[in-house]
Amino acid sequence: MTYRRGIDGGPWDESDPDVPSEDSDPGRTMNFGSLRLYVPEGVEVQVQADQGSGRITQLTLRDGESGMQLQPYASRKTGGMWPEVIDSLKSTINSSGGLVETAQGKFGLEVVAQVQANGESGGLQPARFVGVDGPRWFLRAVFMGKGARDQDAAVLLTQILTSVIVVRGGSAMAPGAPLVMNLPANTNTDQALPVNSPNLNPFARGPEITETR
């Protein structure tokens, strides 16, 4: 199954003819530069960002006991990065002592896994990896917590994923290079984590910017 952007919904490219307009509900749309998201009420938006540049190194959305991390990347003109990413994920997870399998989902082939929890020895936590190939970009979403296994627990987060608009830009970038995400205007960076901070477990409270929409 190949996921069709703009037919089954998003994620969208900014050039898609039927891309949703921010004007329909600007108070619930957040602009991170390369990503624009429609965030339902009650969903927390957490970022780790460099205090100096305001560039985001990790974007996480939380709905109760479920979370979703988003990361956009540059891709080849021919697309098709997700099958390669699946192979890499399976190899990495297996070699680190995790458990991994693939399954069909709303967005096509997904990777369902038990992965080593950050900062813990011997502990595994569920994760579900979703990939969407767009024109010269690739978007990876990682569902965590209840939403990694229970589709009903990930309804709002999936809604956010289908609302995403990717702004690739016209600059030349190597395939696999992260697209730059910036903090929305007027966001306080006093509690942002520096770029060289470790990739923390998003469910472990620490210094962060948190906004509830």
N, CA, C and O of each residue as an XYZ file, in Angstrom:
852
protein
N       0.844     -1.196      0.000
C       0.000      0.000      0.000
C       0.881      1.247      0.000
O       1.776      1.368      0.836
N       0.640      2.166     -0.918
C       1.352      3.437     -0.954
C       0.425      4.529     -0.450
O      -0.679      4.701     -0.967
N       0.863      5.249      0.535
C       0.034      6.304      1.082
C       0.005      7.484      0.118
O       1.047      7.917     -0.373
N      -1.180      7.998     -0.147
C      -1.345      9.070     -1.120
C      -1.675     10.367     -0.392
O      -2.789     10.537      0.104
N      -0.714     11.277     -0.326
C      -0.950     12.566      0.304
C      -2.030     13.315     -0.465
O      -2.085     13.267     -1.694
N      -2.891     14.012      0.287
C      -3.912     14.823     -0.348
C      -5.110     14.034     -0.828
O      -6.098     14.624     -1.266
N      -5.047     12.709     -0.758
C      -6.191     11.878     -1.129
C      -6.772     11.241      0.130
O      -7.971     11.356      0.385
N      -5.937     10.575      0.913
C      -6.369     10.052      2.200
C      -6.206     11.105      3.304
O      -6.441     10.813      4.476
N      -5.806     12.325      2.935
C      -5.486     13.365      3.903
C      -4.012     13.681      3.803
O      -3.356     13.337      2.820
N      -3.486     14.350      4.845
C      -2.073     14.694      4.832
C      -1.234     13.538      5.360
O      -1.755     12.436      5.530
N       0.039     13.756      5.623
C       0.767     15.021      5.513
C       0.769     15.584      4.086
O       0.693     14.854      3.097
N       0.860     16.915      4.032
C       0.760     17.632      2.780
C       2.089     18.294      2.436
O       2.898     18.590      3.315
N       2.296     18.521      1.152
C       3.348     19.425      0.706
C       2.712     20.803      0.528
O       1.535     20.908      0.182
N       3.486     21.847      0.763
C       2.923     23.190      0.679
C       2.368     23.501     -0.707
O       1.537     24.397     -0.854
N       2.825     22.761     -1.732
C       2.366     23.007     -3.091
C       1.112     22.217     -3.461
O       0.555     22.432     -4.537
N       0.654     21.311     -2.598
C      -0.532     20.528     -2.910
C      -1.725     21.454     -3.146
O      -1.927     22.387     -2.368
N      -2.517     21.228     -4.189
C      -3.616     22.146     -4.514
C      -4.695     22.213     -3.439
O      -5.351     23.244     -3.290
N      -4.888     21.134     -2.691
C      -5.946     21.117     -1.681
C      -5.403     21.268     -0.264
O      -6.068     20.890      0.700
N      -4.189     21.822     -0.135
C      -3.580     21.956      1.183
C      -4.473     22.822      2.070
O      -4.946     23.867      1.625
N      -4.713     22.406      3.323
C      -5.591     23.193      4.209
C      -5.034     24.580      4.453
O      -3.820     24.780      4.481
N      -5.932     25.534      4.628
C      -5.539     26.917      4.889
C      -5.428     27.168      6.381
O      -6.257     26.696      7.159
N      -4.392     27.921      6.788
C      -4.244     28.292      8.192
C      -5.342     29.239      8.629
O      -5.641     29.329      9.820
N      -5.952     29.952      7.684
C      -6.937     30.969      8.031
C      -8.207     30.374      8.618
O      -8.977     31.082      9.265
N      -8.442     29.053      8.398
C      -9.671     28.432      8.894
C      -9.713     28.413     10.417
O     -10.793     28.513     10.999
N      -8.566     28.286     11.073
C      -8.494     28.316     12.531
C      -7.063     28.643     12.937
O      -6.357     27.774     13.448
N      -6.615     29.901     12.714
C      -5.207     30.236     12.956
C      -4.786     30.079     14.404
O      -3.601     29.901     14.687
N      -5.743     30.143     15.332
C      -5.401     30.016     16.746
C      -4.954     28.630     17.134
O      -4.379     28.451     18.208
N      -5.203     27.634     16.287
C      -4.827     26.260     16.610
C      -3.806     25.708     15.622
O      -3.566     24.501     15.587
N      -3.206     26.579     14.823
C      -2.157     26.186     13.909
C      -0.824     26.705     14.418
O      -0.699     27.885     14.743
N       0.179     25.826     14.489
C       1.508     26.219     14.957
C       2.490     26.089     13.797
O       2.532     25.067     13.113
N       3.278     27.141     13.587
C       4.213     27.199     12.466
C       5.633     27.026     12.985
O       6.156     27.894     13.685
N       6.258     25.898     12.639
C       7.627     25.605     13.045
C       8.610     25.754     11.886
O       9.704     25.191     11.926
N       8.231     26.499     10.869
C       9.114     26.684      9.723
C       8.911     25.610      8.687
O       8.082     25.775      7.793
N       9.636     24.517      8.773
C       9.491     23.437      7.795
C       8.252     22.584      8.053
O       7.857     21.797      7.193
N       7.631     22.729      9.231
C       6.393     22.018      9.548
C       5.346     23.000     10.063
O       5.647     23.881     10.869
N       4.108     22.834      9.585
C       2.971     23.551     10.152
C       1.968     22.509     10.628
O       1.652     21.571      9.896
N       1.464     22.667     11.855
C       0.621     21.657     12.486
C      -0.685     22.270     12.970
O      -0.710     23.404     13.449
N      -1.768     21.513     12.842
C      -3.045     21.871     13.436
C      -3.178     21.071     14.729
O      -3.285     19.845     14.687
N      -3.173     21.748     15.872
C      -3.097     21.077     17.172
C      -4.435     21.185     17.910
O      -4.847     22.290     18.265
N      -5.123     20.057     18.149
C      -6.387     20.092     18.880
C      -6.200     20.556     20.318
O      -5.104     20.476     20.872
N      -7.271     21.036     20.906
C      -7.230     21.458     22.300
C      -6.869     20.277     23.203
O      -7.306     19.150     22.973
N      -6.063     20.553     24.236
C      -5.684     19.540     25.205
C      -4.408     18.807     24.878
O      -3.891     18.070     25.719
N      -3.875     18.989     23.662
C      -2.624     18.327     23.274
C      -1.455     19.236     23.634
O      -1.447     20.416     23.281
N      -0.464     18.684     24.339
C       0.722     19.448     24.715
C       1.762     19.383     23.608
O       1.975     18.335     22.998
N       2.406     20.516     23.357
C       3.493     20.592     22.392
C       4.777     20.853     23.168
O       4.888     21.857     23.871
N       5.741     19.955     23.043
C       7.012     20.073     23.755
C       8.143     20.131     22.739
O       8.155     19.376     21.768
N       9.095     21.034     22.968
C      10.241     21.106     22.079
C      11.524     21.160     22.887
O      11.545     21.646     24.017
N      12.588     20.656     22.292
C      13.943     20.885     22.764
C      14.607     21.737     21.689
O      14.628     21.367     20.515
N      15.154     22.893     22.105
C      15.673     23.833     21.126
C      16.947     24.487     21.610
O      17.197     24.583     22.811
N      17.752     24.939     20.655
C      18.957     25.685     20.970
C      18.568     27.087     21.417
O      17.819     27.775     20.723
N      19.067     27.512     22.560
C      18.685     28.805     23.109
C      19.137     29.959     22.221
O      18.454     30.980     22.140
N      20.275     29.810     21.558
C      20.793     30.900     20.750
C      20.083     31.050     19.423
O      19.649     32.145     19.065
N      19.960     29.943     18.684
C      19.395     30.004     17.336
C      17.886     29.816     17.313
O      17.224     30.241     16.365
N      17.331     29.180     18.351
C      15.908     28.863     18.347
C      15.563     27.667     17.485
O      14.386     27.360     17.296
N      16.579     26.979     16.953
C      16.309     25.809     16.117
C      15.931     24.612     16.972
O      16.544     24.352     18.008
N      14.926     23.895     16.529
C      14.380     22.774     17.292
C      15.139     21.499     16.946
O      15.366     21.197     15.774
N      15.525     20.760     17.972
C      16.192     19.477     17.769
C      15.248     18.309     18.018
O      15.526     17.189     17.592
N      14.139     18.557     18.700
C      13.155     17.496     18.929
C      11.796     18.133     19.147
O      11.659     19.054     19.952
N      10.789     17.645     18.432
C       9.424     18.126     18.551
C       8.541     16.953     18.959
O       8.452     15.954     18.244
N       7.895     17.079     20.106
C       7.065     16.003     20.645
C       5.688     16.539     20.980
O       5.560     17.633     21.529
N       4.653     15.773     20.651
C       3.278     16.113     21.026
C       2.764     15.038     21.951
O       2.991     13.849     21.726
N       2.058     15.466     23.011
C       1.563     14.536     24.014
C       0.053     14.653     24.154
O      -0.501     15.749     24.235
N      -0.593     13.502     24.179
C      -2.024     13.435     24.454
C      -2.229     12.352     25.497
O      -2.270     11.165     25.173
N      -2.358     12.766     26.754
C      -2.489     11.793     27.831
C      -1.249     10.934     27.945
O      -0.146     11.450     28.126
N      -1.420      9.623     27.841
C      -0.306      8.690     27.963
C       0.305      8.316     26.621
O       1.070      7.356     26.528
N      -0.032      9.070     25.585
C       0.509      8.819     24.252
C       1.339     10.016     23.804
O       1.046     11.158     24.157
N       2.376      9.736     23.025
C       3.212     10.794     22.494
C       3.573     10.520     21.048
O       3.488      9.389     20.571
N       3.981     11.588     20.351
C       4.406     11.446     18.957
C       5.539     12.432     18.695
O       5.386     13.631     18.929
N       6.663     11.937     18.214
C       7.771     12.788     17.795
C       7.728     12.934     16.282
O       7.431     11.976     15.568
N       8.025     14.139     15.793
C       8.035     14.415     14.362
C       9.398     14.945     13.943
O      10.004     15.751     14.649
N       9.877     14.485     12.788
C      11.135     14.990     12.241
C      11.069     14.956     10.717
O      10.914     13.879     10.141
N      11.183     16.115     10.043
C      11.220     16.143      8.584
C      12.651     16.107      8.070
O      13.561     16.656      8.692
N      12.842     15.451      6.922
C      14.167     15.327      6.319
C      14.101     15.673      4.831
O      13.047     15.575      4.203
N      15.235     16.075      4.285
C      15.345     16.219      2.835
C      15.404     14.830      2.211
O      15.878     13.877      2.829
N      14.920     14.731      0.986
C      14.915     13.442      0.288
C      15.356     13.647     -1.154
O      15.544     14.776     -1.609
N      15.515     12.544     -1.859
C      15.851     12.602     -3.280
C      14.640     13.059     -4.094
O      13.501     12.978     -3.634
N      14.900     13.535     -5.294
C      13.803     13.912     -6.180
C      12.915     12.716     -6.490
O      11.711     12.861     -6.697
N      13.517     11.538     -6.519
C      12.756     10.322     -6.819
C      12.019      9.780     -5.602
O      11.204      8.867     -5.738
N      12.290     10.333     -4.395
C      11.603      9.887     -3.184
C      12.001      8.472     -2.792
O      13.097      8.008     -3.106
N      11.089      7.794     -2.098
C      11.288      6.394     -1.771
C      12.279      6.121     -0.656
O      12.949      5.088     -0.672
N      12.391      7.033      0.325
C      13.332      6.809      1.423
C      12.812      5.830      2.473
O      13.598      5.142      3.124
N      11.498      5.766      2.639
C      10.940      5.002      3.747
C      11.342      3.531      3.727
O      11.681      3.006      4.787
N      11.326      2.828      2.587
C      11.768      1.423      2.617
C      13.206      1.274      3.120
O      13.519      0.317      3.828
N      14.080      2.216      2.757
C      15.458      2.160      3.238
C      15.520      2.434      4.735
O      16.288      1.799      5.458
N      14.710      3.380      5.195
C      14.683      3.704      6.618
C      14.172      2.513      7.426
O      14.665      2.250      8.523
N      13.186      1.794      6.889
C      12.666      0.609      7.576
C      13.784     -0.401      7.802
O      13.940     -0.924      8.905
N      14.557     -0.673      6.760
C      15.659     -1.638      6.888
C      16.662     -1.176      7.945
O      17.153     -1.981      8.737
N      16.963      0.119      7.951
C      17.913      0.652      8.934
C      17.364      0.554     10.344
O      18.089      0.189     11.269
N      16.070      0.881     10.521
C      15.452      0.791     11.838
C      15.469     -0.644     12.358
O      15.821     -0.883     13.513
N      15.093     -1.587     11.518
C      15.056     -2.984     11.939
C      16.434     -3.454     12.380
O      16.563     -4.138     13.395
N      17.472     -3.087     11.616
C      18.827     -3.485     11.961
C      19.274     -2.861     13.274
O      19.854     -3.539     14.122
N      19.003     -1.567     13.442
C      19.428     -0.856     14.647
C      18.720     -1.386     15.888
O      19.351     -1.593     16.925
N      17.415     -1.606     15.786
C      16.641     -2.065     16.938
C      17.043     -3.481     17.324
O      17.197     -3.792     18.505
N      17.211     -4.331     16.324
C      17.630     -5.708     16.617
C      19.007     -5.755     17.273
O      19.220     -6.509     18.222
N      19.939     -4.949     16.766
C      21.305     -4.973     17.289
C      21.400     -4.404     18.701
O      22.351     -4.698     19.426
N      20.417     -3.589     19.097
C      20.431     -3.002     20.438
C      19.610     -3.810     21.434
O      19.410     -3.379     22.569
N      19.134     -4.984     21.014
C      18.400     -5.848     21.928
C      16.913     -5.614     21.961
O      16.230     -6.132     22.844
N      16.385     -4.840     21.016
C      14.948     -4.590     20.966
C      14.215     -5.644     20.148
O      14.814     -6.594     19.643
N      12.920     -5.454     20.030
C      12.061     -6.344     19.254
C      11.392     -5.519     18.170
O      10.980     -4.386     18.420
N      11.277     -6.073     16.968
C      10.749     -5.270     15.867
C       9.992     -6.144     14.875
O      10.369     -7.287     14.617
N       8.915     -5.585     14.323
C       8.156     -6.224     13.264
C       7.527     -5.129     12.409
O       7.503     -3.967     12.813
N       7.025     -5.483     11.249
C       6.347     -4.523     10.392
C       4.873     -4.896     10.277
O       4.496     -6.062     10.392
N       4.047     -3.871     10.046
C       2.610     -4.093      9.923
C       2.031     -2.989      9.054
O       2.576     -1.887      8.989
N       0.921     -3.290      8.386
C       0.240     -2.290      7.585
C      -0.606     -1.382      8.482
O      -1.274     -1.852      9.403
N      -0.568     -0.096      8.205
C      -1.354      0.877      8.946
C      -1.939      1.907      8.005
O      -1.891      1.739      6.787
N      -2.486      2.962      8.554
C      -3.128      4.014      7.764
C      -2.175      4.624      6.751
O      -2.588      4.996      5.652
N      -0.901      4.727      7.115
C       0.078      5.392      6.264
C       0.936      4.407      5.475
O       1.987      4.772      4.949
N       0.484      3.165      5.396
C       1.259      2.156      4.686
C       2.020      1.272      5.662
O       1.556      1.031      6.777
N       3.188      0.788      5.248
C       3.968     -0.115      6.079
C       4.573      0.652      7.257
O       5.214      1.686      7.069
N       4.365      0.137      8.469
C       4.873      0.753      9.688
C       5.811     -0.216     10.402
O       5.757     -1.427     10.188
N       6.669      0.340     11.251
C       7.565     -0.460     12.075
C       7.056     -0.414     13.507
O       6.986      0.653     14.117
N       6.701     -1.576     14.038
C       6.201     -1.680     15.422
C       7.283     -2.359     16.242
O       7.744     -3.446     15.894
N       7.686     -1.722     17.326
C       8.879     -2.204     18.018
C       8.789     -2.043     19.523
O       7.945     -1.318     20.049
N       9.688     -2.746     20.197
C      10.011     -2.502     21.590
C      11.468     -2.038     21.581
O      12.354     -2.795     21.183
N      11.721     -0.814     22.011
C      13.055     -0.241     21.906
C      13.630      0.037     23.282
O      12.900      0.188     24.261
N      14.946      0.101     23.338
C      15.637      0.392     24.584
C      15.277      1.794     25.051
O      15.437      2.760     24.305
N      14.792      1.910     26.282
C      14.424      3.204     26.838
C      15.674      4.028     27.082
O      16.672      3.506     27.578
N      15.634      5.302     26.743
C      16.787      6.174     26.926
C      17.127      6.323     28.406
O      16.252      6.569     29.236
N      18.387      6.174     28.714
C      18.838      6.378     30.090
C      18.537      5.241     31.024
O      18.773      5.357     32.226
N      18.021      4.140     30.511
C      17.695      2.996     31.359
C      18.440      1.763     30.843
O      18.708      1.649     29.647
N      18.766      0.857     31.738
C      19.458     -0.366     31.330
C      18.482     -1.533     31.369
O      17.891     -1.836     32.406
N      18.327     -2.174     30.233
C      17.495     -3.365     30.174
C      16.020     -3.124     30.013
O      15.262     -4.084     29.876
N      15.568     -1.862     30.023
C      14.141     -1.583     29.909
C      13.730     -1.354     28.464
O      14.433     -0.669     27.722
N      12.613     -1.913     28.062
C      12.085     -1.727     26.725
C      10.775     -0.955     26.784
O       9.983     -1.123     27.710
N      10.560     -0.113     25.790
C       9.302      0.626     25.720
C       8.768      0.530     24.298
O       9.545      0.426     23.349
N       7.430      0.565     24.139
C       6.852      0.421     22.801
C       7.077      1.672     21.959
O       7.097      2.788     22.479
N       7.243      1.474     20.667
C       7.369      2.580     19.715
C       6.824      2.115     18.369
O       7.011      0.965     17.970
N       6.154      3.021     17.684
C       5.626      2.715     16.345
C       6.121      3.803     15.395
O       5.859      4.989     15.599
N       6.842      3.380     14.351
C       7.472      4.306     13.416
C       6.641      4.380     12.131
O       6.303      3.357     11.535
N       6.322      5.597     11.723
C       5.559      5.842     10.501
C       6.398      6.742      9.596
O       7.020      7.694     10.069
N       6.416      6.446      8.308
C       7.161      7.266      7.363
C       6.297      7.689      6.199
O       5.498      6.898      5.698
N       6.448      8.932      5.760
C       5.711      9.451      4.607
C       6.703     10.097      3.650
O       7.436     11.009      4.032
N       6.725      9.626      2.406
C       7.584     10.187      1.374
C       6.833     11.272      0.613
O       5.758     11.021      0.070
N       7.395     12.475      0.573
C       6.826     13.573     -0.185
C       7.770     14.014     -1.282
O       8.807     13.383     -1.484
N       7.439     15.090     -2.004
C       8.318     15.591     -3.059
C       9.569     16.253     -2.477
O       9.519     17.384     -1.994
N      10.671     15.544     -2.531
C      11.978     16.008     -2.039
C      12.017     16.134     -0.526
O      12.898     16.803      0.014
N      11.074     15.500      0.171
C      11.139     15.439      1.630
C      10.620     14.095      2.117
O       9.914     13.374      1.412
N      10.999     13.793      3.348
C      10.563     12.578      4.028
C      10.213     12.958      5.462
O      10.983     13.652      6.126
N       9.070     12.513      5.936
C       8.623     12.826      7.294
C       8.527     11.546      8.111
O       7.858     10.590      7.718
N       9.211     11.542      9.259
C       9.136     10.395     10.157
C       8.363     10.784     11.408
O       8.610     11.835     12.000
N       7.432      9.933     11.804
C       6.678     10.098     13.049
C       6.919      8.876     13.912
O       6.902      7.748     13.418
N       7.143      9.096     15.200
C       7.347      7.996     16.138
C       6.283      8.111     17.221
O       6.265      9.074     17.987
N       5.397      7.121     17.277
C       4.372      7.078     18.319
C       4.918      6.323     19.525
O       5.560      5.283     19.382
N       4.655      6.861     20.719
C       5.171      6.276     21.955
C       4.049      6.140     22.976
O       2.960      6.688     22.803
N       4.339      5.394     24.051
C       3.345      5.203     25.087
C       2.177      4.373     24.578
O       2.365      3.479     23.753
N       0.969      4.661     25.063
C      -0.207      3.888     24.657
C      -0.444      3.938     23.154
O      -0.871      2.953     22.552
N      -0.165      5.092     22.552
C      -0.421      5.259     21.129
C       0.448      4.404     20.242
O       0.169      4.270     19.051
N       1.514      3.810     20.803
C       2.376      2.942     20.013
C       1.704      1.615     19.696
O       2.013      0.987     18.684
N       0.793      1.188     20.552
C       0.130     -0.114     20.382
C      -1.377      0.012     20.175
O      -1.980     -0.799     19.471
N      -1.978      1.020     20.783
C      -3.431      1.178     20.754
C      -3.792      2.302     19.795
O      -3.546      3.470     20.094
N      -4.373      1.966     18.646
C      -4.727      2.981     17.659
C      -5.740      3.981     18.216
O      -5.698      5.163     17.875
N      -6.645      3.513     19.067
C      -7.643      4.417     19.640
C      -6.997      5.478     20.531
O      -7.491      6.601     20.630
N      -5.885      5.108     21.179
C      -5.193      6.058     22.047
C      -4.393      7.075     21.254
O      -3.904      8.053     21.817
N      -4.255      6.854     19.945
C      -3.457      7.747     19.097
C      -4.315      8.552     18.132
O      -3.793      9.113     17.169
N      -5.624      8.618     18.373
C      -6.526      9.277     17.422
C      -6.162     10.746     17.228
O      -6.029     11.197     16.090
N      -5.999     11.496     18.306
C      -5.685     12.919     18.180
C      -4.305     13.141     17.566
O      -4.118     14.047     16.753
N      -3.347     12.314     17.956
C      -2.008     12.453     17.404
C      -1.995     12.122     15.914
O      -1.296     12.777     15.140
N      -2.759     11.115     15.509
C      -2.875     10.793     14.087
C      -3.538     11.935     13.334
O      -3.162     12.240     12.202
N      -4.524     12.566     13.959
C      -5.178     13.727     13.356
C      -4.157     14.845     13.106
O      -4.187     15.506     12.069
N      -3.259     15.042     14.071
C      -2.216     16.055     13.901
C      -1.313     15.681     12.736
O      -0.978     16.532     11.912
N      -0.916     14.409     12.662
C      -0.030     13.965     11.588
C      -0.665     14.199     10.218
O       0.023     14.607      9.282
N      -1.965     13.948     10.090
C      -2.625     14.152      8.798
C      -2.840     15.629      8.496
O      -3.201     15.977      7.371
N      -2.627     16.504      9.473
C      -2.756     17.945      9.239
C      -1.429     18.588      8.854
O      -1.406     19.741      8.423
N      -0.325     17.861      9.003
C       0.997     18.451      8.814
C       1.177     18.949      7.376
O       0.840     18.260      6.412
N       1.719     20.168      7.263
C       2.133     20.723      5.979
C       3.656     20.851      6.025
O       4.202     21.519      6.903
N       4.334     20.208      5.076
C       5.796     20.256      5.020
C       6.224     21.349      4.056
O       5.758     21.406      2.918
N       7.118     22.220      4.522
C       7.677     23.298      3.697
C       9.135     22.941      3.437
O       9.999     23.197      4.276
N       9.406     22.360      2.298
C      10.740     21.850      1.977
C      11.726     22.963      1.672
O      12.883     22.900      2.089
N      11.277     23.986      0.945
C      12.194     25.029      0.507
C      12.952     24.585     -0.730
O      12.947     23.404     -1.077
N      13.605     25.530     -1.396
C      14.257     25.219     -2.656
C      15.748     25.000     -2.580
O      16.386     24.762     -3.605
N      16.328     25.076     -1.376
C      17.771     24.942     -1.258
C      18.208     23.495     -1.464
O      17.473     22.555     -1.163
N      19.427     23.343     -1.988
C      19.985     22.001     -2.187
C      20.379     21.416     -0.839
O      21.044     22.078     -0.042
N      19.970     20.172     -0.578
C      20.278     19.493      0.673
C      20.566     18.033      0.383
O      19.987     17.444     -0.530
N      21.454     17.459      1.157
C      21.754     16.043      1.007
C      20.570     15.212      1.483
O      19.957     15.557      2.494
N      20.227     14.129      0.790
C      19.153     13.251      1.259
C      19.429     12.765      2.677
O      20.529     12.304      2.981
N      18.439     12.871      3.527
C      18.587     12.472      4.921
C      18.952     13.612      5.850
O      18.960     13.425      7.067
N      19.255     14.789      5.317
C      19.563     15.935      6.176
C      18.278     16.459      6.805
O      17.284     16.619      6.097
N      18.260     16.734      8.114
C      17.042     17.244      8.757
C      16.651     18.605      8.199
O      17.506     19.468      8.000
N      15.369     18.794      7.947
C      14.874     20.121      7.601
C      14.834     20.969      8.868
O      14.507     20.477      9.949
N      15.166     22.235      8.722
C      15.261     23.123      9.880
C      13.863     23.433     10.427
O      12.973     23.867      9.695
N      13.696     23.200     11.727
C      12.492     23.616     12.431
C      12.862     24.722     13.405
O      13.854     24.615     14.127
N      12.060     25.792     13.425
C      12.294     26.915     14.317
C      11.124     27.077     15.270
O      10.008     26.640     14.989
N      11.398     27.712     16.402
C      10.341     28.001     17.354
C       9.362     29.002     16.756
O       9.781     29.928     16.061
N       8.059     28.838     17.012
C       7.096     29.844     16.571
C       7.417     31.206     17.174
O       8.077     31.293     18.209
N       6.957     32.248     16.535
C       7.215     33.606     17.015
C       6.704     33.777     18.437
O       5.687     33.200     18.820
N       7.427     34.583     19.215
C       7.046     34.944     20.587
C       7.083     33.767     21.550
O       6.391     33.783     22.568
N       7.882     32.744     21.243
C       8.039     31.613     22.152
C       9.223     31.857     23.074
O      10.298     32.251     22.621
N       9.030     31.627     24.354
C      10.084     31.819     25.343
C      11.051     30.641     25.297
O      10.635     29.490     25.421
N      12.344     30.926     25.119
C      13.337     29.855     25.028
C      14.124     29.681     26.315
O      15.114     28.949     26.320
N      13.726     30.325     27.407
C      14.509     30.268     28.642
C      14.688     28.844     29.153
O      15.723     28.525     29.738
N      13.689     27.980     28.939
C      13.758     26.619     29.447
C      14.088     25.603     28.360
O      13.962     24.398     28.577
N      14.511     26.085     27.186
C      14.830     25.158     26.098
C      16.126     24.423     26.384
O      17.050     24.977     26.980
N      16.187     23.174     25.956
C      17.402     22.385     26.130
C      18.401     22.713     25.031
O      17.985     22.950     23.897
N      19.702     22.739     25.314
C      20.683     23.009     24.270
C      20.765     21.861     23.284
O      20.342     20.741     23.570
N      21.321     22.161     22.110
C      21.383     21.175     21.029
C      22.129     19.920     21.443
O      21.765     18.825     21.014
N      23.173     20.048     22.272
C      23.989     18.881     22.605
C      23.434     18.093     23.786
O      24.124     17.226     24.321
N      22.193     18.378     24.206
C      21.581     17.581     25.270
C      21.252     16.192     24.756
O      21.018     16.022     23.560
N      21.230     15.195     25.628
C      20.875     13.843     25.181
C      19.420     13.774     24.758
O      18.614     14.621     25.142
N      19.088     12.769     23.969
C      17.718     12.562     23.511
C      16.908     11.973     24.662
O      16.866     10.754     24.830
N      16.277     12.814     25.439
C      15.596     12.377     26.642
C      14.313     11.623     26.323
O      13.707     11.817     25.269
N      13.911     10.761     27.250
C      12.605     10.121     27.175
C      11.548     11.208     27.270
O      11.507     11.924     28.270
N      10.678     11.359     26.253
C       9.724     12.460     26.278
C       8.710     12.357     27.409
O       8.019     13.333     27.705
N       8.607     11.188     28.048
C       7.663     11.057     29.149
C       8.324     11.289     30.501
O       7.660     11.205     31.534
N       9.625     11.580     30.508
C      10.325     11.937     31.737
C      10.411     13.445     31.804
O      11.024     14.066     30.935
N       9.808     14.051     32.820
C       9.754     15.494     32.915
C      11.137     16.083     33.120
O      11.932     15.563     33.903
N      11.422     17.166     32.416
C      12.680     17.878     32.548
C      12.507     19.259     31.981
O      11.379     19.662     31.700
N      13.594     20.014     31.797
C      13.469     21.352     31.223
C      12.856     21.279     29.834
O      13.329     20.511     28.996
N      11.826     22.050     29.574
C      11.140     21.974     28.297
C      10.262     23.191     28.134
O       9.971     23.911     29.089
N       9.850     23.403     26.903
C       8.806     24.375     26.616
C       7.541     23.574     26.403
O       7.510     22.679     25.558
N       6.509     23.876     27.143
C       5.266     23.128     27.018
C       4.125     24.092     26.782
O       3.950     25.056     27.528
N       3.346     23.833     25.741
C       2.171     24.646     25.476
C       1.023     23.719     25.284
O       1.130     22.760     24.520
N      -0.092     23.969     25.958
C      -1.297     23.178     25.789
C      -2.253     23.933     24.910
O      -2.658     25.052     25.226
N      -2.619     23.310     23.789
C      -3.514     23.982     22.845
C      -4.955     23.654     23.170
O      -5.865     24.125     22.488
